[in-house]
Amino acid sequence: MDLADRIEAFRQTLDEWLRGLYHGMISHPSYEKIEKEAEDAEDAFLLACFPDAFGIPSPVSYYTAELLPFLEDEFESWERRLWDRGTLLERKGQQYHF
């Protein structure tokens, strides 16, 4: 096996490995599930901090108002996402193909 054949074999192995890495990190269906779970965790955190946005009284709203300057970028998109979303049962049912 000469040098050109060894380089070609290495390039093929590297190409196969990189395709598997891309598939596992980006194009695999579990990536979408992980993204939805992270979004759900963020939604739960923001709902616990700002329940007044949805008419739920909260005794700690005075203290969580201090977080608004830090979360202002996410707050508007979060509020819109929660108003547009169906029920939580519907969202979780999509994971199990109900």
N, C-alpha and C positions, 0 to 999 in steps of 0.2 A: 504494500500500500504506500503510494508516494504522497508527497505533501499536499498536492491538489485534491486527492481523494479524501485525505484526512480533514482538510479544511471544509470540503463539501459535506462530509458526514457531520462535522461539528455544526455547520450552518443549518442542516436539516434538523438536528437534535435541538438546537436553540430555537428554531422556528416552531417546532412542535411544542416545546416547553412554553414559549411565549403565547401561543394560541390557547393552551390550557389555562395559563394564568389569566389571560383576558376573559376567557369564558367563565372562569370561576369568580372573578372579581366584578365583572361588569354585566355580562350578558346572561348570566345564570338567573333563573327565576327566583332564587332565594334572595338575590340582591333587592328585588322589589319588596319582598316580605320584610326584610330587615329595615328597609327605608320606611315602610308603613308603621312598623313597631316603634321606630325612633320618633316618627311623627306623632304617634299616639302618646308616647311618654312625654313629649314636649307639650302636647295639648293638655294632658292631665296636670302637668306642673303649672301651666299658665291658668288653667281653670281653678286650681287650688289657690293661686295668688290673686286672681282677679274675678271672683264669682259675681261681683257687682255688675259686670258688663252684661250679664244674662239675667239680672234681677234676683240673684240669690244673695240674701244678706250675709255679711261676713263680719265678725268682730275684729278681724285683723286687717281689714282693708286700709286702715290708717297707716299701718306699718308697711304693707306691700306696695302702697303708692310710691314709696321711695325707690322701688325697682323700675318704675315706668321710664325714667330717662335711659336706663340701660337696655330695656326691652322694647323701646318704641318701634324699632324696625320690624320686629316679629309680631308685635301686638295687632297691628291692622290686618295683616295677612292671616293670623291665627283666628281673629274674630270673624273674618269673612269665611274662612274654612269651616268653622264650627256652625255658622248659620246655614251654609250651603250643604253641609253633610247630612246624610240620612241618619237613621238611628245607629247607635253603637252596635247593636245586634246585627244590623244589616252589613256594617263594615267588617265586623269580625266573621260573619257568615261567608263573605267573599273568599276568605282564606281557605275555607273548607268546602267551597263550591256548593253552597246551599242555594 
